[in-house]
Amino acid sequence: MSVQACAELVRRGDPDRFLSAMAAPAAAREKLFPLYAFNLEVARAPWVASEPMIAEMRLQWWRDALEEIGQGGTVRRHEVVTPLSAVLTPPDAARLDRLVQARRWDVYRDAFEDAAHFDEYIDATAGHLMWTAARALGAATGEAAVRDFAYAAGVANWLIAIPELEARGRFPLVDGRPDSVAALADSALRRLKKSRASRRDVPKAARAALLAGWRAEPVLKLARAEPAAVAEGRLGGSEFARRAGLLRSSLSGRW
């Protein structure tokens, strides 16, 4: 029940966030790894059981754990929950509860109702996680900038996952036509540009929370230029390019 155990979970299950956390200062990792391990376990919950009721129960388990953290009393002993309880304030726990609720979409095979529903999902998953991470690292300002950046990163990750989601019988896009995919990528890039215009609003110490989105720009630019690359699974890029992009972001402090 340690940060090291959380780091190992993230290393095995979410290599991009693992690399981004390792690029952060050591003190920041103590906060980031429990958050990223929590996110990984919640994201997995809808997929590890074939029965929707069991998946719902797994998500409810995490909601109950967050409620315990938010109440400030006795918290269940668990390899992720225990270190997570040292990171979250009650408002943070409430925010992550909304993240867990959003993950109920993953349990079923329903399509998003409309573009607004899709945006809500991305903000509740990517946005709540990144803003909570930034808060854990000391951010009291800059929420709009962080959420704009998180939206761009969330859409980029979502587009990378499209082939797998479709293979699992899901309907991941409101409109999967090439022009619509390009428009979605362009919208996310505009949010990315907007976030960078407000970079100074985010305290320097909290910027390590945004390293997790280091792949967003190249992925979105490729999706905008070549929408077919989404369905073909060509958005990932080479391992060298991935690591080089993270190195540039971590050394420059820019996102």
C-alpha positions as CSV (number, residue, x, y, z in Angstrom):
1,M,0.0,0.0,0.0
2,S,2.5,2.5,-1.2
3,V,3.2,5.0,-3.9
4,Q,5.7,2.5,-5.4
5,A,2.9,0.0,-5.8
6,C,0.8,2.6,-7.6
7,A,3.8,3.4,-9.8
8,E,4.1,-0.3,-10.8
9,L,0.4,-0.4,-11.6
10,V,0.7,2.6,-13.9
11,R,3.9,1.3,-15.4
12,R,2.2,-1.9,-16.5
13,G,-1.2,-0.4,-17.5
14,D,-0.7,3.2,-18.6
15,P,2.8,3.6,-20.0
16,D,2.3,7.2,-21.3
17,R,1.2,8.5,-17.9
18,F,4.0,6.5,-16.2
19,L,6.6,8.2,-18.5
20,S,5.1,11.6,-17.8
21,A,5.1,11.1,-14.1
22,M,8.7,9.9,-14.2
23,A,9.6,13.1,-16.0
24,A,8.1,15.1,-13.1
25,P,10.0,16.1,-10.0
26,A,10.2,13.4,-7.4
27,A,7.9,15.2,-5.0
28,A,5.3,15.5,-7.7
29,R,5.4,11.7,-8.4
30,E,4.2,11.1,-4.8
31,K,0.9,12.8,-5.8
32,L,0.7,11.8,-9.4
33,F,1.1,8.0,-9.2
34,P,-1.8,7.4,-6.8
35,L,-4.0,9.6,-9.0
36,Y,-3.0,7.8,-12.2
37,A,-3.3,4.4,-10.5
38,F,-6.9,5.3,-9.5
39,N,-7.7,6.5,-13.0
40,L,-6.3,3.3,-14.5
41,E,-8.4,1.1,-12.1
42,V,-11.6,3.0,-12.8
43,A,-11.0,3.0,-16.5
44,R,-10.5,-0.8,-16.4
45,A,-13.6,-1.5,-14.3
46,P,-16.2,-1.4,-17.1
47,W,-14.1,-3.8,-19.3
48,V,-13.1,-6.6,-16.9
49,A,-16.5,-8.1,-16.6
50,S,-18.9,-9.2,-19.3
51,E,-22.0,-8.5,-17.1
52,P,-22.9,-4.8,-16.9
53,M,-24.2,-5.3,-13.3
54,I,-20.7,-6.5,-12.2
55,A,-19.1,-3.6,-13.9
56,E,-21.5,-1.2,-12.2
57,M,-20.6,-2.8,-8.9
58,R,-16.9,-2.3,-9.5
59,L,-17.5,1.4,-10.3
60,Q,-19.7,1.7,-7.2
61,W,-16.8,0.3,-5.1
62,W,-14.7,3.2,-6.2
63,R,-17.5,5.7,-5.5
64,D,-17.7,4.3,-2.0
65,A,-14.0,4.6,-1.5
66,L,-14.0,8.2,-2.6
67,E,-16.9,8.9,-0.3
68,E,-14.9,7.6,2.6
69,I,-12.0,9.8,1.6
70,G,-14.3,12.8,1.3
71,Q,-15.8,12.3,4.7
72,G,-12.3,12.3,6.3
73,G,-12.9,9.2,8.5
74,T,-11.7,5.7,8.3
75,V,-10.7,4.7,4.7
76,R,-10.5,1.1,3.5
77,R,-7.0,-0.3,3.2
78,H,-6.2,-0.9,-0.4
79,E,-3.0,-0.5,-2.5
80,V,-4.4,2.5,-4.4
81,V,-7.1,3.9,-2.0
82,T,-4.7,4.2,0.9
83,P,-2.1,6.4,-0.8
84,L,-4.8,8.2,-2.7
85,S,-6.4,9.3,0.6
86,A,-3.2,11.2,1.4
87,V,-3.5,13.2,-1.9
88,L,-7.2,14.2,-2.0
89,T,-9.2,16.9,-0.3
90,P,-12.9,16.4,0.1
91,P,-13.7,18.6,-3.0
92,D,-11.2,16.6,-5.0
93,A,-12.8,13.3,-3.9
94,A,-16.2,14.7,-5.0
95,R,-14.8,15.7,-8.3
96,L,-13.3,12.3,-8.9
97,D,-16.6,10.8,-8.0
98,R,-18.0,12.5,-11.1
99,L,-15.2,11.0,-13.1
100,V,-16.3,7.5,-11.9
101,Q,-19.9,8.3,-12.8
102,A,-18.9,9.3,-16.3
103,R,-17.2,5.9,-16.8
104,R,-20.7,4.3,-16.7
105,W,-20.8,5.1,-20.4
106,D,-18.1,2.5,-21.0
107,V,-20.2,-0.2,-19.4
108,Y,-22.9,-0.2,-22.1
109,R,-23.1,0.0,-25.9
110,D,-25.1,3.2,-26.3
111,A,-23.8,5.9,-28.5
112,F,-23.2,9.4,-27.3
113,E,-26.4,11.4,-27.4
114,D,-24.8,14.4,-29.2
115,A,-21.6,16.4,-29.3
116,A,-22.4,18.1,-26.0
117,H,-22.6,14.6,-24.4
118,F,-19.2,13.7,-25.8
119,D,-17.6,16.9,-24.6
120,E,-19.1,16.3,-21.1
121,Y,-17.6,12.8,-21.1
122,I,-14.1,14.1,-22.1
123,D,-14.2,16.8,-19.5
124,A,-15.4,14.5,-16.8
125,T,-12.7,12.0,-17.4
126,A,-9.6,13.8,-18.8
127,G,-10.6,17.2,-17.4
128,H,-11.4,16.1,-13.8
129,L,-8.3,14.0,-13.6
130,M,-5.9,16.6,-14.9
131,W,-7.3,19.4,-12.8
132,T,-7.2,17.3,-9.7
133,A,-3.6,16.4,-10.4
134,A,-2.8,20.1,-10.9
135,R,-4.5,20.9,-7.6
136,A,-2.6,18.2,-5.8
137,L,0.6,19.9,-7.0
138,G,-0.5,23.3,-5.7
139,A,-2.7,24.9,-8.4
140,A,-5.3,27.3,-7.0
141,T,-5.7,29.2,-10.3
142,G,-5.6,28.3,-14.0
143,E,-8.5,25.8,-14.0
144,A,-9.8,26.9,-17.4
145,A,-6.3,26.6,-19.0
146,V,-5.8,23.1,-17.5
147,R,-9.3,21.9,-18.6
148,D,-8.7,23.2,-22.2
149,F,-5.4,21.4,-22.3
150,A,-7.0,18.3,-20.8
151,Y,-9.8,18.3,-23.4
152,A,-7.2,18.3,-26.2
153,A,-5.3,15.5,-24.6
154,G,-8.5,13.6,-23.9
155,V,-9.6,13.8,-27.5
156,A,-6.2,12.8,-28.7
157,N,-6.2,9.7,-26.5
158,W,-9.8,8.9,-27.5
159,L,-8.9,9.0,-31.2
160,I,-6.0,6.7,-30.6
161,A,-8.4,4.3,-28.9
162,I,-11.0,4.3,-31.7
163,P,-10.0,1.0,-33.3
164,E,-10.1,-0.9,-30.0
165,L,-13.4,0.7,-28.9
166,E,-15.0,-0.2,-32.2
167,A,-13.7,-3.8,-32.0
168,R,-15.3,-4.0,-28.6
169,G,-18.7,-3.1,-30.1
170,R,-18.8,0.6,-28.9
171,F,-19.8,3.7,-30.9
172,P,-17.0,6.1,-29.8
173,L,-17.8,9.0,-32.1
174,V,-21.0,11.1,-32.6
175,D,-20.1,11.3,-36.3
176,G,-17.3,9.2,-37.7
177,R,-17.2,10.6,-41.2
178,P,-13.8,11.9,-42.2
179,D,-14.8,15.6,-42.3
180,S,-16.3,15.3,-38.8
181,V,-13.3,13.6,-37.4
182,A,-11.1,16.3,-38.8
183,A,-13.4,18.9,-37.3
184,L,-13.2,17.3,-33.9
185,A,-9.4,17.3,-34.1
186,D,-9.4,20.9,-35.2
187,S,-11.7,21.9,-32.3
188,A,-9.4,20.1,-29.8
189,L,-6.4,21.9,-31.3
190,R,-8.1,25.2,-30.8
191,R,-8.7,24.4,-27.2
192,L,-5.0,23.5,-27.0
193,K,-4.0,26.9,-28.4
194,K,-6.4,28.6,-26.0
195,S,-4.8,26.8,-23.0
196,R,-1.3,27.8,-24.0
197,A,-2.4,31.5,-24.3
198,S,-3.3,31.2,-20.6
199,R,-0.2,29.3,-19.6
200,R,0.9,31.8,-17.0
201,D,-2.3,31.2,-15.0
202,V,-1.0,27.7,-14.1
203,P,1.6,27.8,-11.2
204,K,4.9,26.4,-12.3
205,A,4.9,23.7,-9.7
206,A,1.6,22.3,-11.0
207,R,2.7,22.1,-14.6
208,A,4.0,18.6,-14.2
209,A,0.3,17.5,-14.1
210,L,0.1,18.6,-17.8
211,L,3.0,16.5,-19.0
212,A,0.5,13.6,-19.4
213,G,-0.8,15.4,-22.5
214,W,2.5,15.7,-24.3
215,R,1.3,13.7,-27.3
216,A,-1.8,15.7,-27.9
217,E,-0.6,18.1,-30.5
218,P,1.0,15.8,-33.0
219,V,-1.8,13.2,-32.7
220,L,-4.5,15.9,-33.3
221,K,-2.6,17.4,-36.2
222,L,-2.3,14.0,-37.9
223,A,-6.0,13.3,-37.3
224,R,-7.0,16.7,-38.8
225,A,-4.8,16.2,-41.8
226,E,-5.5,12.5,-42.3
227,P,-8.8,11.4,-40.7
228,A,-8.4,7.9,-42.1
229,A,-5.4,7.5,-39.8
230,V,-7.8,7.2,-36.9
231,A,-9.7,4.1,-38.1
232,E,-6.4,2.7,-39.4
233,G,-4.8,3.0,-36.0
234,R,-1.9,5.2,-37.3
235,L,-2.0,7.9,-34.7
236,G,0.4,6.4,-32.1
237,G,3.6,7.4,-33.8
238,S,7.0,5.8,-33.2
239,E,8.5,5.1,-29.8
240,F,11.4,7.5,-30.5
241,A,9.0,10.4,-31.4
242,R,6.9,9.8,-28.3
243,R,9.9,9.9,-26.0
244,A,11.4,12.8,-27.8
245,G,8.2,14.8,-27.4
246,L,8.0,14.1,-23.7
247,L,11.7,15.1,-23.3
248,R,11.1,18.4,-25.0
249,S,8.1,19.2,-22.8
250,S,9.8,18.2,-19.6
251,L,12.9,20.2,-20.3
252,S,11.2,23.3,-21.6
253,G,8.3,23.3,-19.0
254,R,6.0,24.1,-21.9
255,W,2.8,22.2,-22.8
